[in-house]
Amino acid sequence: MTGELVRDIAAEVFKTVLMVSGPMLLVSLLVGVAISFFQAITQIQEFTITFVPKIIAVFLCIFLVLPWIESVLVDFTRRLIMNIPIYIR
C-alpha cells in the first residue's frame, strides 16, 4: 500500500464524514443563530434555551436525511470493499 493510496482513502473518508455530518451541523448552526438573535432582541440570557430547540431540530434533520445518509455510507462501503484487491497489491 503506497502513501498515495492511503492519502486517497483518507481523503475519501473525510469527504464522506463531511457529507454525512454536514446537514446536521448546518441545521444546528442555523437554529443556534436564530435563537441567539431572539435572545439578543428579548434580552433573555438563559443558556439552557438553546439546547432543546437545537436537539429537536437536529433529530428532525436526522430523520429527514437518514435515507440519503444511508445511501452515502453504503456507497462508500461498497467502493471500499470492491477496491480491496487494489489495496492489497
PDB file of N, CA, C and O in Angstrom:
ATOM      1  N   MET A   1       0.844  -1.159   0.000  1.00  0.00           N
ATOM      2  CA  MET A   1       0.000   0.000   0.000  1.00  0.00           C
ATOM      3  C   MET A   1       0.897   1.231   0.000  1.00  0.00           C
ATOM      4  O   MET A   1       1.723   1.413   0.895  1.00  0.00           O
ATOM      5  N   THR A   2       0.727   2.059  -0.997  1.00  0.00           N
ATOM      6  CA  THR A   2       1.569   3.247  -1.132  1.00  0.00           C
ATOM      7  C   THR A   2       0.995   4.412  -0.335  1.00  0.00           C
ATOM      8  O   THR A   2      -0.156   4.388   0.101  1.00  0.00           O
ATOM      9  N   GLY A   3       1.812   5.407  -0.164  1.00  0.00           N
ATOM     10  CA  GLY A   3       1.372   6.608   0.538  1.00  0.00           C
ATOM     11  C   GLY A   3       0.273   7.334  -0.214  1.00  0.00           C
ATOM     12  O   GLY A   3      -0.636   7.903   0.391  1.00  0.00           O
ATOM     13  N   GLU A   4       0.360   7.311  -1.522  1.00  0.00           N
ATOM     14  CA  GLU A   4      -0.664   7.966  -2.340  1.00  0.00           C
ATOM     15  C   GLU A   4      -2.027   7.298  -2.166  1.00  0.00           C
ATOM     16  O   GLU A   4      -3.057   7.970  -2.109  1.00  0.00           O
ATOM     17  N   LEU A   5      -2.019   5.982  -2.083  1.00  0.00           N
ATOM     18  CA  LEU A   5      -3.258   5.235  -1.891  1.00  0.00           C
ATOM     19  C   LEU A   5      -3.866   5.531  -0.526  1.00  0.00           C
ATOM     20  O   LEU A   5      -5.079   5.702  -0.410  1.00  0.00           O
ATOM     21  N   VAL A   6      -3.032   5.593   0.503  1.00  0.00           N
ATOM     22  CA  VAL A   6      -3.510   5.923   1.844  1.00  0.00           C
ATOM     23  C   VAL A   6      -4.088   7.330   1.859  1.00  0.00           C
ATOM     24  O   VAL A   6      -5.125   7.569   2.477  1.00  0.00           O
ATOM     25  N   ARG A   7      -3.425   8.259   1.186  1.00  0.00           N
ATOM     26  CA  ARG A   7      -3.912   9.637   1.110  1.00  0.00           C
ATOM     27  C   ARG A   7      -5.263   9.699   0.397  1.00  0.00           C
ATOM     28  O   ARG A   7      -6.151  10.442   0.817  1.00  0.00           O
ATOM     29  N   ASP A   8      -5.422   8.930  -0.669  1.00  0.00           N
ATOM     30  CA  ASP A   8      -6.694   8.907  -1.400  1.00  0.00           C
ATOM     31  C   ASP A   8      -7.820   8.329  -0.546  1.00  0.00           C
ATOM     32  O   ASP A   8      -8.937   8.848  -0.547  1.00  0.00           O
ATOM     33  N   ILE A   9      -7.525   7.259   0.178  1.00  0.00           N
ATOM     34  CA  ILE A   9      -8.541   6.659   1.052  1.00  0.00           C
ATOM     35  C   ILE A   9      -8.907   7.639   2.166  1.00  0.00           C
ATOM     36  O   ILE A   9     -10.087   7.803   2.479  1.00  0.00           O
ATOM     37  N   ALA A  10      -7.919   8.285   2.760  1.00  0.00           N
ATOM     38  CA  ALA A  10      -8.188   9.247   3.834  1.00  0.00           C
ATOM     39  C   ALA A  10      -9.003  10.426   3.318  1.00  0.00           C
ATOM     40  O   ALA A  10      -9.898  10.908   4.013  1.00  0.00           O
ATOM     41  N   ALA A  11      -8.711  10.891   2.122  1.00  0.00           N
ATOM     42  CA  ALA A  11      -9.489  11.986   1.543  1.00  0.00           C
ATOM     43  C   ALA A  11     -10.932  11.573   1.315  1.00  0.00           C
ATOM     44  O   ALA A  11     -11.850  12.357   1.557  1.00  0.00           O
ATOM     45  N   GLU A  12     -11.135  10.358   0.854  1.00  0.00           N
ATOM     46  CA  GLU A  12     -12.490   9.847   0.645  1.00  0.00           C
ATOM     47  C   GLU A  12     -13.232   9.707   1.973  1.00  0.00           C
ATOM     48  O   GLU A  12     -14.426   9.995   2.052  1.00  0.00           O
ATOM     49  N   VAL A  13     -12.528   9.267   3.014  1.00  0.00           N
ATOM     50  CA  VAL A  13     -13.144   9.140   4.340  1.00  0.00           C
ATOM     51  C   VAL A  13     -13.569  10.510   4.854  1.00  0.00           C
ATOM     52  O   VAL A  13     -14.695  10.666   5.327  1.00  0.00           O
ATOM     53  N   PHE A  14     -12.693  11.499   4.771  1.00  0.00           N
ATOM     54  CA  PHE A  14     -13.026  12.835   5.262  1.00  0.00           C
ATOM     55  C   PHE A  14     -14.162  13.453   4.462  1.00  0.00           C
ATOM     56  O   PHE A  14     -15.025  14.125   5.026  1.00  0.00           O
ATOM     57  N   LYS A  15     -14.168  13.231   3.156  1.00  0.00           N
ATOM     58  CA  LYS A  15     -15.255  13.740   2.315  1.00  0.00           C
ATOM     59  C   LYS A  15     -16.587  13.112   2.723  1.00  0.00           C
ATOM     60  O   LYS A  15     -17.605  13.800   2.797  1.00  0.00           O
ATOM     61  N   THR A  16     -16.578  11.816   2.984  1.00  0.00           N
ATOM     62  CA  THR A  16     -17.802  11.123   3.398  1.00  0.00           C
ATOM     63  C   THR A  16     -18.266  11.606   4.763  1.00  0.00           C
ATOM     64  O   THR A  16     -19.462  11.818   4.968  1.00  0.00           O
ATOM     65  N   VAL A  17     -17.350  11.780   5.691  1.00  0.00           N
ATOM     66  CA  VAL A  17     -17.715  12.265   7.029  1.00  0.00           C
ATOM     67  C   VAL A  17     -18.331  13.656   6.944  1.00  0.00           C
ATOM     68  O   VAL A  17     -19.330  13.930   7.610  1.00  0.00           O
ATOM     69  N   LEU A  18     -17.750  14.536   6.133  1.00  0.00           N
ATOM     70  CA  LEU A  18     -18.299  15.880   5.984  1.00  0.00           C
ATOM     71  C   LEU A  18     -19.670  15.856   5.319  1.00  0.00           C
ATOM     72  O   LEU A  18     -20.558  16.619   5.700  1.00  0.00           O
ATOM     73  N   MET A  19     -19.847  14.992   4.338  1.00  0.00           N
ATOM     74  CA  MET A  19     -21.138  14.898   3.669  1.00  0.00           C
ATOM     75  C   MET A  19     -22.218  14.386   4.615  1.00  0.00           C
ATOM     76  O   MET A  19     -23.352  14.866   4.591  1.00  0.00           O
ATOM     77  N   VAL A  20     -21.862  13.408   5.449  1.00  0.00           N
ATOM     78  CA  VAL A  20     -22.844  12.809   6.353  1.00  0.00           C
ATOM     79  C   VAL A  20     -23.167  13.745   7.526  1.00  0.00           C
ATOM     80  O   VAL A  20     -24.328  13.846   7.923  1.00  0.00           O
ATOM     81  N   SER A  21     -22.183  14.414   8.072  1.00  0.00           N
ATOM     82  CA  SER A  21     -22.422  15.255   9.245  1.00  0.00           C
ATOM     83  C   SER A  21     -22.805  16.683   8.889  1.00  0.00           C
ATOM     84  O   SER A  21     -23.296  17.422   9.743  1.00  0.00           O
ATOM     85  N   GLY A  22     -22.590  17.078   7.651  1.00  0.00           N
ATOM     86  CA  GLY A  22     -22.856  18.459   7.234  1.00  0.00           C
ATOM     87  C   GLY A  22     -24.270  18.947   7.455  1.00  0.00           C
ATOM     88  O   GLY A  22     -24.451  20.022   8.026  1.00  0.00           O
ATOM     89  N   PRO A  23     -25.279  18.211   7.033  1.00  0.00           N
ATOM     90  CA  PRO A  23     -26.645  18.719   7.231  1.00  0.00           C
ATOM     91  C   PRO A  23     -27.001  18.961   8.697  1.00  0.00           C
ATOM     92  O   PRO A  23     -27.628  19.970   9.021  1.00  0.00           O
ATOM     93  N   MET A  24     -26.612  18.055   9.575  1.00  0.00           N
ATOM     94  CA  MET A  24     -26.930  18.241  10.986  1.00  0.00           C
ATOM     95  C   MET A  24     -26.178  19.436  11.577  1.00  0.00           C
ATOM     96  O   MET A  24     -26.734  20.195  12.372  1.00  0.00           O
ATOM     97  N   LEU A  25     -24.918  19.598  11.187  1.00  0.00           N
ATOM     98  CA  LEU A  25     -24.153  20.737  11.689  1.00  0.00           C
ATOM     99  C   LEU A  25     -24.720  22.055  11.182  1.00  0.00           C
ATOM    100  O   LEU A  25     -24.776  23.037  11.923  1.00  0.00           O
ATOM    101  N   LEU A  26     -25.139  22.078   9.928  1.00  0.00           N
ATOM    102  CA  LEU A  26     -25.714  23.293   9.352  1.00  0.00           C
ATOM    103  C   LEU A  26     -27.032  23.649  10.033  1.00  0.00           C
ATOM    104  O   LEU A  26     -27.267  24.816  10.347  1.00  0.00           O
ATOM    105  N   VAL A  27     -27.891  22.665  10.263  1.00  0.00           N
ATOM    106  CA  VAL A  27     -29.157  22.919  10.954  1.00  0.00           C
ATOM    107  C   VAL A  27     -28.891  23.420  12.374  1.00  0.00           C
ATOM    108  O   VAL A  27     -29.537  24.362  12.833  1.00  0.00           O
ATOM    109  N   SER A  28     -27.958  22.801  13.056  1.00  0.00           N
ATOM    110  CA  SER A  28     -27.621  23.229  14.410  1.00  0.00           C
ATOM    111  C   SER A  28     -27.096  24.664  14.423  1.00  0.00           C
ATOM    112  O   SER A  28     -27.428  25.449  15.311  1.00  0.00           O
ATOM    113  N   LEU A  29     -26.286  24.990  13.444  1.00  0.00           N
ATOM    114  CA  LEU A  29     -25.754  26.355  13.347  1.00  0.00           C
ATOM    115  C   LEU A  29     -26.869  27.361  13.104  1.00  0.00           C
ATOM    116  O   LEU A  29     -26.925  28.398  13.765  1.00  0.00           O
ATOM    117  N   LEU A  30     -27.756  27.064  12.163  1.00  0.00           N
ATOM    118  CA  LEU A  30     -28.842  27.989  11.837  1.00  0.00           C
ATOM    119  C   LEU A  30     -29.802  28.171  13.008  1.00  0.00           C
ATOM    120  O   LEU A  30     -30.226  29.292  13.290  1.00  0.00           O
ATOM    121  N   VAL A  31     -30.145  27.093  13.687  1.00  0.00           N
ATOM    122  CA  VAL A  31     -31.028  27.196  14.854  1.00  0.00           C
ATOM    123  C   VAL A  31     -30.333  27.974  15.968  1.00  0.00           C
ATOM    124  O   VAL A  31     -30.964  28.793  16.636  1.00  0.00           O
ATOM    125  N   GLY A  32     -29.055  27.731  16.171  1.00  0.00           N
ATOM    126  CA  GLY A  32     -28.303  28.465  17.192  1.00  0.00           C
ATOM    127  C   GLY A  32     -28.243  29.952  16.920  1.00  0.00           C
ATOM    128  O   GLY A  32     -28.376  30.760  17.838  1.00  0.00           O
ATOM    129  N   VAL A  33     -28.043  30.320  15.655  1.00  0.00           N
ATOM    130  CA  VAL A  33     -28.005  31.742  15.294  1.00  0.00           C
ATOM    131  C   VAL A  33     -29.382  32.373  15.486  1.00  0.00           C
ATOM    132  O   VAL A  33     -29.489  33.490  15.993  1.00  0.00           O
ATOM    133  N   ALA A  34     -30.439  31.657  15.081  1.00  0.00           N
ATOM    134  CA  ALA A  34     -31.794  32.190  15.244  1.00  0.00           C
ATOM    135  C   ALA A  34     -32.133  32.385  16.720  1.00  0.00           C
ATOM    136  O   ALA A  34     -32.720  33.402  17.089  1.00  0.00           O
ATOM    137  N   ILE A  35     -31.774  31.432  17.559  1.00  0.00           N
ATOM    138  CA  ILE A  35     -32.060  31.551  18.990  1.00  0.00           C
ATOM    139  C   ILE A  35     -31.216  32.662  19.613  1.00  0.00           C
ATOM    140  O   ILE A  35     -31.701  33.402  20.468  1.00  0.00           O
ATOM    141  N   SER A  36     -29.977  32.782  19.197  1.00  0.00           N
ATOM    142  CA  SER A  36     -29.129  33.863  19.708  1.00  0.00           C
ATOM    143  C   SER A  36     -29.688  35.227  19.315  1.00  0.00           C
ATOM    144  O   SER A  36     -29.661  36.177  20.098  1.00  0.00           O
ATOM    145  N   PHE A  37     -30.194  35.303  18.088  1.00  0.00           N
ATOM    146  CA  PHE A  37     -30.823  36.545  17.625  1.00  0.00           C
ATOM    147  C   PHE A  37     -32.054  36.862  18.482  1.00  0.00           C
ATOM    148  O   PHE A  37     -32.254  38.005  18.892  1.00  0.00           O
ATOM    149  N   PHE A  38     -32.873  35.841  18.748  1.00  0.00           N
ATOM    150  CA  PHE A  38     -34.055  36.015  19.599  1.00  0.00           C
ATOM    151  C   PHE A  38     -33.645  36.447  21.008  1.00  0.00           C
ATOM    152  O   PHE A  38     -34.284  37.319  21.597  1.00  0.00           O
ATOM    153  N   GLN A  39     -32.590  35.849  21.549  1.00  0.00           N
ATOM    154  CA  GLN A  39     -32.130  36.212  22.887  1.00  0.00           C
ATOM    155  C   GLN A  39     -31.593  37.638  22.916  1.00  0.00           C
ATOM    156  O   GLN A  39     -31.769  38.346  23.907  1.00  0.00           O
ATOM    157  N   ALA A  40     -30.942  38.064  21.840  1.00  0.00           N
ATOM    158  CA  ALA A  40     -30.417  39.432  21.801  1.00  0.00           C
ATOM    159  C   ALA A  40     -31.554  40.451  21.726  1.00  0.00           C
ATOM    160  O   ALA A  40     -31.481  41.523  22.326  1.00  0.00           O
ATOM    161  N   ILE A  41     -32.604  40.103  20.983  1.00  0.00           N
ATOM    162  CA  ILE A  41     -33.731  41.030  20.863  1.00  0.00           C
ATOM    163  C   ILE A  41     -34.495  41.126  22.182  1.00  0.00           C
ATOM    164  O   ILE A  41     -34.827  42.226  22.624  1.00  0.00           O
ATOM    165  N   THR A  42     -34.776  39.997  22.807  1.00  0.00           N
ATOM    166  CA  THR A  42     -35.577  39.988  24.037  1.00  0.00           C
ATOM    167  C   THR A  42     -34.738  40.167  25.298  1.00  0.00           C
ATOM    168  O   THR A  42     -35.291  40.327  26.386  1.00  0.00           O
ATOM    169  N   GLN A  43     -33.451  40.142  25.172  1.00  0.00           N
ATOM    170  CA  GLN A  43     -32.514  40.269  26.286  1.00  0.00           C
ATOM    171  C   GLN A  43     -32.698  39.161  27.333  1.00  0.00           C
ATOM    172  O   GLN A  43     -32.452  39.369  28.521  1.00  0.00           O
ATOM    173  N   ILE A  44     -33.132  37.995  26.875  1.00  0.00           N
ATOM    174  CA  ILE A  44     -33.202  36.818  27.744  1.00  0.00           C
ATOM    175  C   ILE A  44     -31.857  36.106  27.613  1.00  0.00           C
ATOM    176  O   ILE A  44     -31.510  35.625  26.535  1.00  0.00           O
ATOM    177  N   GLN A  45     -31.115  36.040  28.690  1.00  0.00           N
ATOM    178  CA  GLN A  45     -29.782  35.437  28.636  1.00  0.00           C
ATOM    179  C   GLN A  45     -29.753  34.104  29.375  1.00  0.00           C
ATOM    180  O   GLN A  45     -28.921  33.886  30.256  1.00  0.00           O
ATOM    181  N   GLU A  46     -30.658  33.232  29.009  1.00  0.00           N
ATOM    182  CA  GLU A  46     -30.718  31.903  29.611  1.00  0.00           C
ATOM    183  C   GLU A  46     -29.977  30.925  28.704  1.00  0.00           C
ATOM    184  O   GLU A  46     -30.314  30.810  27.526  1.00  0.00           O
ATOM    185  N   PHE A  47     -28.983  30.226  29.223  1.00  0.00           N
ATOM    186  CA  PHE A  47     -28.158  29.338  28.409  1.00  0.00           C
ATOM    187  C   PHE A  47     -28.880  28.060  28.016  1.00  0.00           C
ATOM    188  O   PHE A  47     -28.579  27.472  26.977  1.00  0.00           O
ATOM    189  N   THR A  48     -29.820  27.627  28.827  1.00  0.00           N
ATOM    190  CA  THR A  48     -30.494  26.361  28.538  1.00  0.00           C
ATOM    191  C   THR A  48     -31.533  26.484  27.433  1.00  0.00           C
ATOM    192  O   THR A  48     -31.999  25.467  26.920  1.00  0.00           O
ATOM    193  N   ILE A  49     -31.904  27.691  27.057  1.00  0.00           N
ATOM    194  CA  ILE A  49     -32.904  27.882  25.997  1.00  0.00           C
ATOM    195  C   ILE A  49     -32.408  27.341  24.662  1.00  0.00           C
ATOM    196  O   ILE A  49     -33.214  26.892  23.848  1.00  0.00           O
ATOM    197  N   THR A  50     -31.132  27.373  24.424  1.00  0.00           N
ATOM    198  CA  THR A  50     -30.614  26.957  23.118  1.00  0.00           C
ATOM    199  C   THR A  50     -30.583  25.440  22.939  1.00  0.00           C
ATOM    200  O   THR A  50     -30.619  24.967  21.803  1.00  0.00           O
ATOM    201  N   PHE A  51     -30.520  24.678  24.000  1.00  0.00           N
ATOM    202  CA  PHE A  51     -30.310  23.236  23.870  1.00  0.00           C
ATOM    203  C   PHE A  51     -31.514  22.486  23.314  1.00  0.00           C
ATOM    204  O   PHE A  51     -31.365  21.694  22.384  1.00  0.00           O
ATOM    205  N   VAL A  52     -32.689  22.717  23.858  1.00  0.00           N
ATOM    206  CA  VAL A  52     -33.862  21.942  23.447  1.00  0.00           C
ATOM    207  C   VAL A  52     -34.216  22.183  21.979  1.00  0.00           C
ATOM    208  O   VAL A  52     -34.415  21.206  21.256  1.00  0.00           O
ATOM    209  N   PRO A  53     -34.305  23.422  21.498  1.00  0.00           N
ATOM    210  CA  PRO A  53     -34.605  23.603  20.073  1.00  0.00           C
ATOM    211  C   PRO A  53     -33.535  23.012  19.147  1.00  0.00           C
ATOM    212  O   PRO A  53     -33.854  22.477  18.086  1.00  0.00           O
ATOM    213  N   LYS A  54     -32.278  23.112  19.552  1.00  0.00           N
ATOM    214  CA  LYS A  54     -31.216  22.525  18.734  1.00  0.00           C
ATOM    215  C   LYS A  54     -31.345  21.011  18.668  1.00  0.00           C
ATOM    216  O   LYS A  54     -31.198  20.425  17.596  1.00  0.00           O
ATOM    217  N   ILE A  55     -31.614  20.379  19.785  1.00  0.00           N
ATOM    218  CA  ILE A  55     -31.753  18.923  19.815  1.00  0.00           C
ATOM    219  C   ILE A  55     -32.931  18.489  18.961  1.00  0.00           C
ATOM    220  O   ILE A  55     -32.821  17.535  18.190  1.00  0.00           O
ATOM    221  N   ILE A  56     -34.059  19.181  19.091  1.00  0.00           N
ATOM    222  CA  ILE A  56     -35.235  18.843  18.288  1.00  0.00           C
ATOM    223  C   ILE A  56     -34.953  19.031  16.807  1.00  0.00           C
ATOM    224  O   ILE A  56     -35.313  18.181  15.994  1.00  0.00           O
ATOM    225  N   ALA A  57     -34.307  20.145  16.448  1.00  0.00           N
ATOM    226  CA  ALA A  57     -34.003  20.421  15.042  1.00  0.00           C
ATOM    227  C   ALA A  57     -33.032  19.394  14.467  1.00  0.00           C
ATOM    228  O   ALA A  57     -33.204  18.955  13.330  1.00  0.00           O
ATOM    229  N   VAL A  58     -32.030  19.010  15.224  1.00  0.00           N
ATOM    230  CA  VAL A  58     -31.057  18.020  14.744  1.00  0.00           C
ATOM    231  C   VAL A  58     -31.714  16.653  14.583  1.00  0.00           C
ATOM    232  O   VAL A  58     -31.448  15.953  13.605  1.00  0.00           O
ATOM    233  N   PHE A  59     -32.566  16.264  15.524  1.00  0.00           N
ATOM    234  CA  PHE A  59     -33.267  14.982  15.386  1.00  0.00           C
ATOM    235  C   PHE A  59     -34.199  14.981  14.182  1.00  0.00           C
ATOM    236  O   PHE A  59     -34.282  13.983  13.466  1.00  0.00           O
ATOM    237  N   LEU A  60     -34.898  16.084  13.952  1.00  0.00           N
ATOM    238  CA  LEU A  60     -35.743  16.175  12.760  1.00  0.00           C
ATOM    239  C   LEU A  60     -34.913  16.103  11.486  1.00  0.00           C
ATOM    240  O   LEU A  60     -35.309  15.465  10.511  1.00  0.00           O
ATOM    241  N   CYS A  61     -33.762  16.759  11.502  1.00  0.00           N
ATOM    242  CA  CYS A  61     -32.871  16.712  10.340  1.00  0.00           C
ATOM    243  C   CYS A  61     -32.370  15.294  10.101  1.00  0.00           C
ATOM    244  O   CYS A  61     -32.346  14.824   8.963  1.00  0.00           O
ATOM    245  N   ILE A  62     -31.973  14.618  11.160  1.00  0.00           N
ATOM    246  CA  ILE A  62     -31.518  13.231  11.025  1.00  0.00           C
ATOM    247  C   ILE A  62     -32.639  12.374  10.449  1.00  0.00           C
ATOM    248  O   ILE A  62     -32.405  11.563   9.553  1.00  0.00           O
ATOM    249  N   PHE A  63     -33.853  12.550  10.959  1.00  0.00           N
ATOM    250  CA  PHE A  63     -34.989  11.783  10.480  1.00  0.00           C
ATOM    251  C   PHE A  63     -35.246  12.030   8.991  1.00  0.00           C
ATOM    252  O   PHE A  63     -35.556  11.097   8.250  1.00  0.00           O
ATOM    253  N   LEU A  64     -35.117  13.280   8.555  1.00  0.00           N
ATOM    254  CA  LEU A  64     -35.387  13.622   7.161  1.00  0.00           C
ATOM    255  C   LEU A  64     -34.281  13.191   6.209  1.00  0.00           C
ATOM    256  O   LEU A  64     -34.562  12.799   5.076  1.00  0.00           O
ATOM    257  N   VAL A  65     -33.024  13.257   6.652  1.00  0.00           N
ATOM    258  CA  VAL A  65     -31.906  12.949   5.757  1.00  0.00           C
ATOM    259  C   VAL A  65     -31.350  11.545   5.926  1.00  0.00           C
ATOM    260  O   VAL A  65     -30.372  11.184   5.271  1.00  0.00           O
ATOM    261  N   LEU A  66     -31.955  10.756   6.788  1.00  0.00           N
ATOM    262  CA  LEU A  66     -31.434   9.413   7.050  1.00  0.00           C
ATOM    263  C   LEU A  66     -31.352   8.533   5.801  1.00  0.00           C
ATOM    264  O   LEU A  66     -30.355   7.828   5.643  1.00  0.00           O
ATOM    265  N   PRO A  67     -32.343   8.534   4.907  1.00  0.00           N
ATOM    266  CA  PRO A  67     -32.188   7.703   3.698  1.00  0.00           C
ATOM    267  C   PRO A  67     -30.993   8.127   2.840  1.00  0.00           C
ATOM    268  O   PRO A  67     -30.290   7.281   2.289  1.00  0.00           O
ATOM    269  N   TRP A  68     -30.768   9.429   2.730  1.00  0.00           N
ATOM    270  CA  TRP A  68     -29.621   9.916   1.960  1.00  0.00           C
ATOM    271  C   TRP A  68     -28.304   9.539   2.653  1.00  0.00           C
ATOM    272  O   TRP A  68     -27.355   9.122   1.990  1.00  0.00           O
ATOM    273  N   ILE A  69     -28.243   9.683   3.968  1.00  0.00           N
ATOM    274  CA  ILE A  69     -27.040   9.308   4.717  1.00  0.00           C
ATOM    275  C   ILE A  69     -26.751   7.830   4.528  1.00  0.00           C
ATOM    276  O   ILE A  69     -25.601   7.433   4.335  1.00  0.00           O
ATOM    277  N   GLU A  70     -27.797   7.017   4.583  1.00  0.00           N
ATOM    278  CA  GLU A  70     -27.620   5.582   4.397  1.00  0.00           C
ATOM    279  C   GLU A  70     -27.052   5.278   3.016  1.00  0.00           C
ATOM    280  O   GLU A  70     -26.148   4.452   2.891  1.00  0.00           O
ATOM    281  N   SER A  71     -27.565   5.930   1.982  1.00  0.00           N
ATOM    282  CA  SER A  71     -27.050   5.663   0.633  1.00  0.00           C
ATOM    283  C   SER A  71     -25.601   6.107   0.485  1.00  0.00           C
ATOM    284  O   SER A  71     -24.815   5.430  -0.178  1.00  0.00           O
ATOM    285  N   VAL A  72     -25.236   7.229   1.090  1.00  0.00           N
ATOM    286  CA  VAL A  72     -23.843   7.700   1.021  1.00  0.00           C
ATOM    287  C   VAL A  72     -22.920   6.707   1.716  1.00  0.00           C
ATOM    288  O   VAL A  72     -21.861   6.371   1.184  1.00  0.00           O
ATOM    289  N   LEU A  73     -23.309   6.235   2.896  1.00  0.00           N
ATOM    290  CA  LEU A  73     -22.462   5.299   3.638  1.00  0.00           C
ATOM    291  C   LEU A  73     -22.391   3.930   2.956  1.00  0.00           C
ATOM    292  O   LEU A  73     -21.335   3.299   2.946  1.00  0.00           O
ATOM    293  N   VAL A  74     -23.506   3.469   2.387  1.00  0.00           N
ATOM    294  CA  VAL A  74     -23.489   2.189   1.687  1.00  0.00           C
ATOM    295  C   VAL A  74     -22.619   2.280   0.433  1.00  0.00           C
ATOM    296  O   VAL A  74     -21.859   1.357   0.141  1.00  0.00           O
ATOM    297  N   ASP A  75     -22.723   3.388  -0.312  1.00  0.00           N
ATOM    298  CA  ASP A  75     -21.875   3.563  -1.499  1.00  0.00           C
ATOM    299  C   ASP A  75     -20.395   3.608  -1.132  1.00  0.00           C
ATOM    300  O   ASP A  75     -19.560   3.014  -1.814  1.00  0.00           O
ATOM    301  N   PHE A  76     -20.077   4.319  -0.048  1.00  0.00           N
ATOM    302  CA  PHE A  76     -18.686   4.387   0.393  1.00  0.00           C
ATOM    303  C   PHE A  76     -18.170   3.004   0.784  1.00  0.00           C
ATOM    304  O   PHE A  76     -17.069   2.616   0.396  1.00  0.00           O
ATOM    305  N   THR A  77     -18.964   2.267   1.549  1.00  0.00           N
ATOM    306  CA  THR A  77     -18.555   0.924   1.983  1.00  0.00           C
ATOM    307  C   THR A  77     -18.416  -0.009   0.790  1.00  0.00           C
ATOM    308  O   THR A  77     -17.479  -0.805   0.725  1.00  0.00           O
ATOM    309  N   ARG A  78     -19.338   0.086  -0.145  1.00  0.00           N
ATOM    310  CA  ARG A  78     -19.282  -0.761  -1.338  1.00  0.00           C
ATOM    311  C   ARG A  78     -17.999  -0.469  -2.147  1.00  0.00           C
ATOM    312  O   ARG A  78     -17.315  -1.394  -2.587  1.00  0.00           O
ATOM    313  N   ARG A  79     -17.688   0.810  -2.335  1.00  0.00           N
ATOM    314  CA  ARG A  79     -16.454   1.156  -3.066  1.00  0.00           C
ATOM    315  C   ARG A  79     -15.221   0.661  -2.325  1.00  0.00           C
ATOM    316  O   ARG A  79     -14.270   0.177  -2.939  1.00  0.00           O
ATOM    317  N   LEU A  80     -15.240   0.785  -1.004  1.00  0.00           N
ATOM    318  CA  LEU A  80     -14.101   0.338  -0.204  1.00  0.00           C
ATOM    319  C   LEU A  80     -13.908  -1.165  -0.324  1.00  0.00           C
ATOM    320  O   LEU A  80     -12.779  -1.629  -0.486  1.00  0.00           O
ATOM    321  N   ILE A  81     -14.984  -1.929  -0.246  1.00  0.00           N
ATOM    322  CA  ILE A  81     -14.887  -3.384  -0.336  1.00  0.00           C
ATOM    323  C   ILE A  81     -14.504  -3.821  -1.742  1.00  0.00           C
ATOM    324  O   ILE A  81     -13.715  -4.751  -1.910  1.00  0.00           O
ATOM    325  N   MET A  82     -15.058  -3.158  -2.756  1.00  0.00           N
ATOM    326  CA  MET A  82     -14.749  -3.520  -4.146  1.00  0.00           C
ATOM    327  C   MET A  82     -13.278  -3.254  -4.492  1.00  0.00           C
ATOM    328  O   MET A  82     -12.712  -3.919  -5.360  1.00  0.00           O
ATOM    329  N   ASN A  83     -12.669  -2.286  -3.812  1.00  0.00           N
ATOM    330  CA  ASN A  83     -11.280  -1.930  -4.115  1.00  0.00           C
ATOM    331  C   ASN A  83     -10.259  -2.648  -3.241  1.00  0.00           C
ATOM    332  O   ASN A  83      -9.074  -2.317  -3.298  1.00  0.00           O
ATOM    333  N   ILE A  84     -10.673  -3.605  -2.446  1.00  0.00           N
ATOM    334  CA  ILE A  84      -9.736  -4.355  -1.598  1.00  0.00           C
ATOM    335  C   ILE A  84      -8.621  -5.006  -2.423  1.00  0.00           C
ATOM    336  O   ILE A  84      -7.467  -4.956  -1.998  1.00  0.00           O
ATOM    337  N   PRO A  85      -8.906  -5.611  -3.578  1.00  0.00           N
ATOM    338  CA  PRO A  85      -7.795  -6.180  -4.363  1.00  0.00           C
ATOM    339  C   PRO A  85      -6.749  -5.142  -4.790  1.00  0.00           C
ATOM    340  O   PRO A  85      -5.562  -5.451  -4.887  1.00  0.00           O
ATOM    341  N   ILE A  86      -7.200  -3.919  -5.039  1.00  0.00           N
ATOM    342  CA  ILE A  86      -6.257  -2.850  -5.400  1.00  0.00           C
ATOM    343  C   ILE A  86      -5.432  -2.454  -4.161  1.00  0.00           C
ATOM    344  O   ILE A  86      -4.243  -2.159  -4.280  1.00  0.00           O
ATOM    345  N   TYR A  87      -6.053  -2.447  -2.989  1.00  0.00           N
ATOM    346  CA  TYR A  87      -5.378  -2.019  -1.779  1.00  0.00           C
ATOM    347  C   TYR A  87      -4.295  -2.997  -1.334  1.00  0.00           C
ATOM    348  O   TYR A  87      -3.289  -2.580  -0.759  1.00  0.00           O
ATOM    349  N   ILE A  88      -4.486  -4.293  -1.590  1.00  0.00           N
ATOM    350  CA  ILE A  88      -3.516  -5.262  -1.069  1.00  0.00           C
ATOM    351  C   ILE A  88      -2.349  -5.508  -2.002  1.00  0.00           C
ATOM    352  O   ILE A  88      -1.438  -6.261  -1.658  1.00  0.00           O
ATOM    353  N   ARG A  89      -2.352  -4.900  -3.158  1.00  0.00           N
ATOM    354  CA  ARG A  89      -1.196  -5.083  -4.064  1.00  0.00           C
ATOM    355  C   ARG A  89       0.042  -4.419  -3.544  1.00  0.00           C
ATOM    356  O   ARG A  89       1.091  -4.480  -4.185  1.00  0.00           O
TER     357      ARG A  89
END
